[in-house]
């Protein structure tokens, strides 16, 4: 048996990067892995990242590696290369990489970008030549980034540890975060207990009062860590249960004090905990609970603004809570309440700019306010006004992104504005322009995700945008690309749902993608696949209406599912079943506020048409004809034909064809259905 020393890794670096190498060596060898990474997983309690080989002395002036270095390379499980301009030019680093690659695959090399590398430097420019030569043409290795605007030191250590231990990064991050949370919670409890104990001694001496104040400050610092750095570590992981425990501990601490006895700092901390609790509840689908938490947070920050009207930080915090409160009211379809909050948010955003126009984070609040008002206009079918608002927001985001091109929040904001602009263009029956906006939105999110692949929240947003893009490709008749994109979307969404089954929004994304998949399968002639996808979406949506946090029937989810069931029944040669399903949907929609909402009116008109009442369908959709999607205009045109108004139907169909609408169902129905079919064919030529 070979008893020579083996190494977990060999650190190869230029001695100009000595400080980074020393930190990395110490960070890895002192890392203690968590015990279990999953149910039934491996016990890592006895695992270690020791020893790590790092050459501490300058190599000799010889032209080749010495025997000790070659032996260490041969006995190392992995090679960690500190990548910088200096290491790329170092012949010793290049020789170490070249020697390692003689006995190992490139996948066993971990590239680590040093903190001194410029923000715009390409990875390829700082790789050792031998490693570049070993990689396929145009391929760059995945790199760990020590720079502050990259992974940072804490996440970088976890990424390298995950590679060396052979475990999934997200699980390692979750366990590490939980361990830090337990430590911080213990420190917080100890600090609180010590503060109480010191407070009891204040009647004894002035020295005791001073100590009590110091302990209170320490407790506040720990709370600030929990709501700041720790929250930033936990949110991208996507585990709401860990975040929930953070907010619960903070609120329990502040519950012991009356509001009028809390100073401004304590009030601000409490508001942040209330906001965190609201975001957790919102993501879990508990909109009532989220609204309550955000209301409390908004009331707290409003108290702070009344005390300090010229303090921009307090105005900013109030603006955030007013937004969240309006957002939850919007999701609960309380448009009047949402409008009041969003208009107040707009006022606060402009107040921030008036206080200090040099701060980019305050200037950008105006863009967020425009986005929110745009959503209200959109919901009220004021589509042209909404499109103007979203494009104004996009202009602000784009200007700020030009100043700070690596700012992820700006990229996400611009992506959101362009996605909403796409929705407006769809309502205006301009699908080609809508596709361009959606494509730009997807590109922005994917670029941001490439810089932070562990962020599950951003992953979900990017996939949701891709789901909408696949739906647009179906509308434009691009079946091949739509099917390929749909396959990838479902794969990624299933992974997210498995990571956190309690995340209601992720389940909704999955259900929508499955319904899109059913449409694609249906119009591709794969009827069994269409039924299977429709059934799976139904099972997911059924969970919305059960349990203690059941949500009401929603035309955007359950309504769309029932509409799809009608189409599947019709397309599979079961007209009586299709009519029965349409009658049931029409009866449900008749009791809803379909006269007040374009989406609900579209669904009601579809049900009436499929039930054999085209005149009723025309009555429902005619008032909305200028502000509904291409698919809904298609329904209106079919209803007009059934009601004997063929000329008006022909005008709608020709307009849709000219705009590029080419959904397979639209093409199949209208190709030979109108006396003006020649005009229809000309529009598609």
Secondary structure, DSSP 8 states (H G I E B T S, - for coil): ---S--BSEEEE--GGGHHHHHHHHHHHHT----SBSSTT--B-TT-----EEE--S---S-SS--HHHHHHHHTBS-EEEEESHHHHT-HHHHHHHHHHHTTS-GGGEEEEE-TTS-TT--GGGGS-HHHHHHS-TT----EEE-STTTTHHHHHHHHHHHHHHT--HHHHHHHHHHHHHHHHHHHHHHHHHHHHHHHHTTTT-HHHHHHHHHHHHHHHHHHHHHHTHHHHHHHTTT-HHHHHHHHHHHHHHHTTS-GGGS-HHHHHHHHHHHHHHHHHHHHTT-HHHHHHHHHHHHHHHHHHHHH-TT-HHHHHHHHHHHHHHHHHHHHTT-HHHHHHHHHHHHHHHHHHHHH-TT-HHHHHHHHHHHHHHHHHHHHTT-HHHHHHHHHHHHHHHHHHHHHSTT-HHHHHHHHHHHHHHHHHHHHTT-HHHHHHHHHHHHHHHHHHHHH-TT-HHHHHHHHHHHHHHHHHHHHTT-HHHHHHHHHHHHHHHHHHHHH-TT-HHHHHHHHHHHHHHHHHHHHTT-HHHHHHHHHHHHHHHHGGGSSTT-----IIIIIHHHHHHHHHHHHTT-HHHHHHHHHHHHHHHHTS-GGG-HHHHHHHHHHHHHTT-HHHHHHHHHTTTTSS-HHHHHHHHHHHHHTT-HHHHHHHHHHHHHHT---HHHHHHHTTTSTTHHHHHHHT-
